[in-house]
Amino acid sequence: MDEEFLHLFEGSPALRLMRGRLGSFVVGFFMKTFKHWGVVEASEEELGATLAEHIEQMRELEDFDAPKRLPQEYLDEWCDEDHRYLTKVYNEDKEEYVFRLTRHSEKALSWLQDLLAMQHRGYATTESRFNRIMLEMQNLSQGVNADPDARIRELSRKREDIDEEIRRIQETGEAPIFGEDVIRDQVYDLSDLVEHFLSDFRAIEEFFKDHAKEISTLYAQGEASKGDIVEHVLDSDEELRTCDQGKSYFGFRNMMTNPSLSRQLRNLAEQTSQIARKRGLDPNKTFLNLGDRLFGEAGAAHGAYGRISRKLRQVVGEHSGGGGRHVRDTLSRIRRQAFRLREQPPEDWDFEIEIRPQLFGLMEAEFWEPKAVEPFGSITKSKTEDPEWMNEILQSVGAPLDLAKYRERVEEVLGEQEATSLTEMVERYPLERGIVDVVCYRVIAGEDSRHDILRNEVVNIDLNRPSQPRYVEVEELIFQR
C-alpha cells in the first residue's frame, strides 16, 4: 500500500502541484482565471496579462518566496511534460493560441473547492446526500431486477404515492415546498456535482488525445504501411466507442443533439441560478454559465476525438496521387529521423540555412485592414403561387420534391378523419428523407387555405436517423378537409 502512495506522490501532477513551493501561487491563479471567469479556455494574451498582475500582487505580499520569472516562462513551464498543468492549442476560429486546464489541475482545484465550500458552509449536507444515496441505490436495485411482477409492484406503489399527493393538494389547496435548509443543501450538492461533472470532460478529452497520439506515433515511425495505419485507426475508433468512457461520452452527445433536451437543460439551469442567487448561494455563477461551459467542454472533447479522423485523412492524402514519390520518401525519412530525435535531442546541433534571408524596411510592411464584408444581394419574393418553383431551386442541390406523393398521403388520411397534424402524419408515415419530408408537408400546408400553420406551437420531429439521431423543431401543421 505504501508503494502505491509513493508512486502517486512521485508521479501525480495534481499532487506535485499541491506540494510545490509555488503551489498556492499557481492554484490561486487558476482559480482567479478559469474558475472565476467561468470559461473552458483562455487566450494567451489575456492569460499572460492577468498572470503579470497576479505576479505583481504576490511580490507585494511576499519578498522571499515571491515568483521571480516572467509570465510567459511560467505558462510554458506549466505546459511541459514535467508539469502538465495546462495544455496549449491553436484555436482556428479565434486565430490565436488558447490555454486549457488539464485533468490534473481540475482534480487539484476540485479538491480545494471542496475544502473552501466546507469552510463557507460550516457543515456537510448530510440529509440531502443521504436521500440521494437512498434514491440511487433504489434505482440500481430496480435497474438490475428483471422480474416483471416486481417492476409492476414498484410502479403501482409510485402511482399510489402520486395519487395520494394529488389528493392532499386538492384537499388543502396548497403545494408543499422545500424549507430553506433543504434548498440550501440541494444547491450546495448540485454545485459540487456540476463542478465534478464538468471536470470529467477533461479526462475524456485527454483519453481521446492519447489514442490520437498513438496513431501519430505509428505514422511518424514510418514502419507501418498505409493499410496497417488505417486498420489501426478503425480499430481504435471501435475501441473508443465500446469502452466505458466512450459509451458514456457518445451517449451524452446523443442526448445533447436533442434540441428539446438542450433547451430544457438551459431553462432548468437558469431557474436554479435564480433560486441560488436570491439566497446568495452561487458566488461563482456555477449555474448561470452551466450551458456555455457544458457545451464548451463537450466541444473540446469532440475536437480531440476529431484528431483521429484528421490523422486518417493525412495518411490517406499523403499516399494518394501518382507523382511526387521521391518527395514523399524524403519527407518520410525526415519524419522518422525527427521521431527518433524527439526523445533524445542532440546537445550540439549545428545547421545552416541555404538561402539568403530577405530583409524588408518598416515602410514596406502592409498595414492591417479589417476583412471586407460583402453585402447580401436583394431578396425578391416569388410572384407565382405554384410551389413548383421550389423544385427548380432544389433541383440544383438534389432531387426535386415529390409533392404529389405527400398530397396523396394527406388526402388519404383526411378521407378517414376530419383533421390531422404533422406529428400524426410523421407517426403514420415515418420520414424517408429526413428534413426533406418535413419541407414537403410545410409546402402543402402553405399552398391550401384549408390547412393551418400554428405559429405559436413548436413541435419536435425525429428525423428518423437511427445511426446518428437528429431532431428538428418546426411549427405544428394542421391539415383539414
C-alpha positions in Angstrom: 0.0 0.0 0.0 2.8 2.4 0.9 4.4 1.8 -2.5 1.1 2.7 -4.2 1.0 6.0 -2.4 4.7 6.6 -3.1 4.1 6.1 -6.8 1.2 8.7 -6.6 3.2 11.3 -4.8 6.1 10.9 -7.2 4.1 10.7 -10.5 0.8 12.6 -10.0 0.9 16.1 -11.5 -2.1 17.0 -9.2 -0.1 16.2 -6.0 3.0 17.8 -7.5 1.0 21.0 -7.9 -0.3 20.9 -4.4 3.1 20.2 -2.8 5.1 22.6 -5.0 6.8 25.7 -3.4 4.6 27.9 -5.6 1.6 25.7 -5.3 -0.6 28.4 -3.7 0.5 30.9 -6.4 -0.3 28.5 -9.2 -3.7 27.3 -7.8 -4.7 30.9 -6.9 -4.0 32.0 -10.5 -6.1 29.1 -11.9 -9.0 29.9 -9.6 -8.8 33.6 -10.4 -8.9 33.0 -14.1 -10.6 29.8 -15.3 -13.0 29.3 -12.4 -13.9 32.9 -11.6 -14.2 33.7 -15.3 -16.3 30.6 -15.8 -14.5 29.7 -19.0 -13.2 26.5 -20.5 -10.2 28.1 -22.3 -8.4 31.4 -22.2 -6.3 33.2 -24.8 -2.6 33.5 -24.4 -2.9 37.3 -24.4 -5.4 37.7 -21.6 -3.9 34.9 -19.6 -0.4 36.5 -19.8 -1.7 39.9 -18.8 -3.6 38.5 -15.9 -0.6 36.4 -14.8 1.6 39.6 -14.8 -0.8 41.3 -12.5 -1.0 38.2 -10.3 2.8 38.1 -10.0 3.0 41.7 -9.0 0.4 41.2 -6.3 2.4 38.2 -4.9 5.6 40.3 -4.9 3.9 43.0 -2.9 2.8 40.4 -0.3 5.9 38.2 -0.2 9.5 39.1 -0.7 11.5 35.9 -0.4 9.0 33.3 -1.8 7.5 35.5 -4.5 7.7 34.3 -8.1 10.7 35.9 -9.9 10.3 34.8 -13.5 8.4 36.2 -16.5 4.7 35.3 -17.1 5.4 33.6 -20.4 8.1 31.4 -18.8 5.6 30.2 -16.2 3.0 29.5 -18.9 5.4 27.5 -21.0 6.6 25.6 -17.9 3.1 24.7 -16.8 2.5 23.1 -20.3 5.7 21.0 -20.4 5.8 17.2 -19.8 7.2 17.6 -16.3 4.3 19.7 -15.0 1.2 19.1 -17.2 -0.9 21.8 -15.5 -2.1 23.4 -18.8 -2.4 22.5 -22.4 -1.8 25.0 -25.2 -3.5 24.6 -28.6 -4.2 26.8 -31.6 -7.8 27.9 -31.9 -8.6 28.3 -35.6 -11.8 30.2 -35.0 -10.1 32.8 -32.8 -6.9 32.6 -34.8 -4.8 32.6 -31.6 -3.3 30.2 -29.0 -5.5 29.3 -26.1 -4.8 27.5 -22.8 -6.9 24.9 -21.0 -6.6 23.2 -17.7 -5.6 19.6 -17.7 -7.5 16.9 -15.8 -4.7 17.0 -13.2 -5.3 20.7 -12.5 -9.0 20.2 -12.4 -8.6 17.4 -9.8 -6.5 19.7 -7.6 -8.9 22.6 -7.9 -11.9 20.4 -7.3 -10.3 19.2 -4.0 -9.6 22.8 -2.9 -13.1 23.9 -3.9 -14.5 21.2 -1.6 -12.4 22.5 1.2 -13.5 26.1 0.6 -17.1 25.1 0.3 -16.9 23.3 3.7 -15.4 26.4 5.3 -18.1 28.6 3.9 -21.0 26.2 4.8 -19.6 25.1 8.1 -21.4 21.7 7.8 -21.9 18.8 5.4 -25.2 18.3 3.6 -25.9 15.0 5.4 -29.6 14.7 4.9 -29.6 15.7 1.2 -26.8 13.3 0.4 -28.4 10.5 2.4 -31.6 10.9 0.4 -29.6 10.9 -2.8 -27.8 7.8 -1.8 -31.1 6.0 -1.0 -32.6 7.1 -4.3 -29.5 5.9 -6.3 -29.5 2.5 -4.5 -33.2 2.1 -5.2 -32.6 2.9 -8.9 -29.8 0.5 -9.1 -31.8 -2.3 -7.4 -34.7 -1.7 -9.8 -32.4 -1.5 -12.8 -31.0 -5.0 -12.4 -34.2 -6.7 -11.4 -35.7 -8.4 -14.5 -38.8 -9.7 -12.6 -41.9 -8.1 -14.4 -44.1 -8.6 -11.3 -41.6 -6.8 -9.1 -41.4 -3.9 -11.5 -45.2 -3.6 -11.7 -45.5 -3.6 -7.9 -42.9 -0.8 -7.7 -44.7 1.3 -10.4 -48.0 0.7 -8.7 -46.5 1.9 -5.4 -45.2 5.1 -7.1 -48.6 5.7 -8.7 -50.3 5.4 -5.3 -47.9 7.9 -3.8 -48.5 10.3 -6.7 -52.3 9.9 -6.3 -52.0 10.5 -2.6 -50.0 13.7 -3.1 -52.5 14.9 -5.7 -55.4 14.2 -3.3 -53.7 16.2 -0.4 -53.1 19.2 -2.7 -56.7 19.2 -3.9 -58.0 19.0 -0.3 -55.7 21.7 1.2 -55.3 23.9 -1.9 -51.6 24.2 -1.1 -48.5 22.6 -2.8 -45.8 21.7 -0.2 -42.4 23.3 -0.9 -38.9 22.8 0.5 -37.7 24.6 3.6 -34.7 27.0 3.4 -32.4 24.4 4.9 -33.3 21.8 2.3 -33.0 24.3 -0.6 -29.5 25.3 0.7 -28.4 21.7 0.9 -29.8 21.0 -2.6 -28.0 24.0 -4.1 -24.7 23.1 -2.5 -24.9 19.4 -3.6 -25.8 20.4 -7.1 -23.0 22.9 -7.3 -20.5 20.2 -6.2 -22.0 17.7 -8.7 -21.8 20.2 -11.6 -18.1 21.0 -10.9 -17.2 17.3 -10.8 -19.2 16.6 -13.9 -17.5 19.3 -15.9 -14.1 18.3 -14.8 -14.8 14.7 -16.0 -14.8 16.0 -19.6 -11.1 16.9 -19.3 -10.3 13.3 -18.6 -12.3 12.2 -21.6 -10.6 14.8 -23.8 -7.2 13.5 -22.7 -8.3 9.9 -23.2 -9.1 10.8 -26.9 -5.8 12.7 -27.3 -3.9 9.6 -26.1 -5.4 7.5 -28.8 -4.7 10.2 -31.4 -1.1 10.3 -30.2 -0.7 6.6 -30.7 -1.8 7.0 -34.3 0.6 9.9 -34.7 3.4 7.9 -33.3 2.7 5.0 -35.6 2.6 7.4 -38.6 5.8 9.2 -37.6 7.8 6.0 -37.2 7.2 5.3 -40.8 7.5 1.5 -40.3 3.8 0.6 -40.9 2.1 0.6 -44.3 -0.9 2.7 -45.1 -3.2 -0.3 -44.7 -1.8 -1.1 -41.3 -2.3 2.5 -40.1 -5.9 2.7 -41.5 -6.7 -0.6 -39.8 -5.2 0.7 -36.5 -7.3 3.9 -36.8 -10.5 1.9 -37.4 -9.7 -0.5 -34.5 -9.0 2.5 -32.2 -12.3 4.1 -33.2 -14.2 0.9 -32.4 -12.4 0.6 -29.1 -13.2 4.2 -28.2 -16.9 3.6 -28.9 -17.1 0.4 -27.0 -15.1 1.3 -23.9 -16.8 2.6 -20.8 -15.6 6.2 -21.3 -16.5 6.2 -25.0 -20.0 4.8 -24.3 -20.6 7.4 -21.6 -19.4 10.3 -23.8 -21.2 9.3 -27.0 -24.4 8.6 -25.1 -24.2 12.1 -23.6 -23.5 13.6 -27.1 -26.6 11.9 -28.5 -28.6 13.4 -25.7 -27.3 16.9 -26.4 -28.2 16.7 -30.1 -31.9 16.6 -28.9 -32.8 20.4 -29.1 -35.7 19.9 -26.7 -33.5 18.4 -24.1 -30.8 21.1 -24.6 -33.5 23.8 -24.2 -34.8 22.1 -21.1 -31.3 22.0 -19.6 -30.7 25.7 -20.2 -34.1 26.6 -18.7 -33.5 24.5 -15.6 -30.0 25.9 -15.2 -31.5 29.5 -15.4 -34.2 28.6 -12.8 -31.6 27.1 -10.5 -29.4 30.1 -10.9 -32.2 32.4 -9.9 -33.0 30.3 -6.8 -29.4 30.3 -5.7 -28.8 34.0 -6.4 -31.8 35.1 -4.3 -30.2 33.3 -1.4 -26.6 34.3 -2.1 -25.6 30.7 -2.7 -23.9 30.9 -6.1 -21.0 33.3 -5.9 -19.1 31.6 -8.7 -22.1 31.6 -11.1 -21.9 27.9 -11.5 -25.5 27.5 -12.8 -25.6 30.7 -14.7 -22.8 29.7 -17.0 -23.6 26.0 -17.0 -24.9 25.8 -20.6 -22.0 27.5 -22.1 -19.4 25.6 -20.0 -21.1 22.3 -20.7 -21.2 22.8 -24.5 -17.6 24.2 -24.4 -16.3 21.1 -22.6 -18.2 18.8 -24.9 -16.9 20.6 -28.0 -13.3 20.4 -26.8 -13.7 16.6 -26.2 -15.3 16.2 -29.7 -12.4 18.2 -31.2 -9.9 15.8 -29.5 -11.9 12.9 -31.0 -11.8 14.6 -34.4 -8.0 14.4 -34.4 -8.2 10.7 -35.2 -10.2 11.3 -38.4 -7.9 14.2 -39.4 -4.9 11.9 -38.9 -6.6 9.3 -41.1 -7.1 11.9 -43.9 -3.5 12.9 -43.6 -2.3 9.3 -44.0 -4.6 8.6 -47.0 -3.9 12.0 -48.6 -0.1 11.6 -48.4 -0.3 8.3 -50.3 -2.8 9.5 -52.9 -1.6 10.6 -56.3 0.9 9.1 -58.6 3.6 11.9 -58.7 5.9 13.1 -56.1 7.1 9.8 -54.8 10.6 11.0 -54.2 9.3 13.9 -52.2 7.1 11.6 -50.1 10.0 9.3 -49.4 12.2 12.2 -48.4 9.6 13.5 -46.0 9.1 10.1 -44.6 12.8 9.8 -43.8 12.8 13.2 -42.2 9.8 12.3 -40.1 11.4 9.1 -38.9 14.6 10.8 -38.0 12.6 13.6 -36.2 10.7 10.9 -34.2 14.0 9.3 -33.1 15.4 12.7 -32.0 12.3 13.8 -30.2 13.0 11.8 -27.1 16.8 12.5 -27.0 17.6 15.7 -28.9 21.3 16.3 -29.6 23.0 18.8 -27.3 25.1 20.4 -30.0 23.2 20.8 -33.2 24.8 22.9 -36.0 22.8 23.7 -39.0 22.9 26.2 -41.9 20.2 28.0 -43.9 21.0 27.6 -47.5 19.0 30.6 -48.7 19.9 34.2 -48.0 17.4 35.9 -45.6 15.4 38.7 -47.2 15.3 41.9 -45.1 12.5 44.5 -45.5 12.2 48.0 -44.3 9.5 49.2 -42.0 7.8 51.3 -44.7 7.4 48.2 -46.9 5.2 46.5 -44.3 1.5 46.4 -45.2 -0.9 48.0 -42.8 -3.6 45.9 -41.2 -7.1 46.3 -42.7 -10.3 44.7 -41.4 -11.8 42.0 -43.5 -14.3 43.3 -46.0 -17.9 42.2 -45.5 -19.8 41.5 -48.7 -23.4 42.6 -48.5 -26.1 40.0 -49.5 -27.9 40.6 -52.7 -31.5 41.7 -52.6 -34.1 39.0 -52.0 -37.3 39.1 -54.1 -40.4 37.0 -53.4 -41.7 34.6 -56.0 -44.7 36.0 -57.9 -46.2 32.7 -58.7 -48.5 30.7 -56.4 -47.3 27.4 -57.9 -44.9 25.7 -55.4 -43.1 24.1 -58.3 -40.7 27.0 -58.2 -39.2 25.4 -55.1 -38.4 22.3 -57.1 -36.4 24.4 -59.6 -34.3 25.8 -56.8 -33.8 22.4 -55.1 -33.1 20.7 -58.4 -29.6 22.3 -58.3 -28.8 20.6 -55.0 -30.7 17.4 -55.1 -33.7 15.5 -56.3 -36.9 17.6 -56.8 -39.7 17.4 -54.2 -42.2 14.8 -54.9 -45.1 16.9 -53.6 -47.8 14.7 -55.3 -46.9 11.8 -53.1 -47.3 13.8 -50.0 -50.5 15.4 -51.2 -51.9 11.9 -51.7 -50.9 10.9 -48.2 -52.6 13.9 -46.7 -55.8 13.4 -48.7 -55.8 9.7 -47.8 -55.7 10.5 -44.1 -58.3 13.2 -44.4 -60.5 10.7 -46.1 -60.6 8.8 -42.8 -60.9 11.7 -40.4 -61.7 15.4 -40.3 -58.2 16.7 -39.5 -54.7 15.6 -38.8 -51.4 17.1 -37.7 -47.8 17.0 -38.9 -47.0 14.9 -35.8 -49.6 12.3 -36.7 -48.5 12.2 -40.3 -44.9 11.5 -39.3 -46.0 8.8 -36.9 -48.1 7.2 -39.7 -45.6 7.6 -42.5 -42.0 7.6 -41.0 -39.7 10.1 -42.6 -37.8 8.7 -45.5 -35.6 11.6 -46.5 -35.3 13.5 -43.2 -35.9 17.2 -43.3 -36.9 17.0 -47.0 -40.2 15.2 -46.0 -40.9 17.9 -43.4 -40.4 20.6 -46.1 -42.9 18.9 -48.3 -45.6 18.9 -45.6 -44.8 22.5 -44.9 -45.3 23.4 -48.6 -48.6 21.5 -48.8 -49.9 23.3 -45.6 -49.0 26.7 -47.1 -50.5 26.1 -50.6 -54.0 25.3 -49.4 -56.2 27.7 -47.4 -57.9 24.7 -45.7 -54.8 23.9 -43.7 -53.3 25.9 -40.8 -49.8 26.6 -39.6 -49.7 27.1 -35.9 -47.1 29.8 -35.4 -47.2 29.6 -31.6 -46.9 25.9 -31.3 -43.5 24.3 -32.0 -43.1 20.5 -32.1 -40.0 18.3 -32.0 -39.8 15.9 -35.0 -37.4 12.9 -35.0 -35.7 12.8 -38.4 -35.5 9.0 -38.3 -31.7 8.6 -38.3 -31.1 5.6 -36.1 -27.3 5.6 -36.6 -27.0 9.3 -35.8 -30.1 10.7 -34.1 -31.2 14.1 -35.3 -34.2 16.2 -34.5 -35.8 19.4 -35.9 -38.1 21.9 -34.3 -40.9 23.2 -36.6 -44.2 24.8 -36.3 -47.1 22.4 -36.0 -49.2 21.9 -39.1 -52.9 21.1 -39.1 -54.4 19.5 -42.3 -58.2 19.7 -42.6 -60.8 18.6 -45.1 
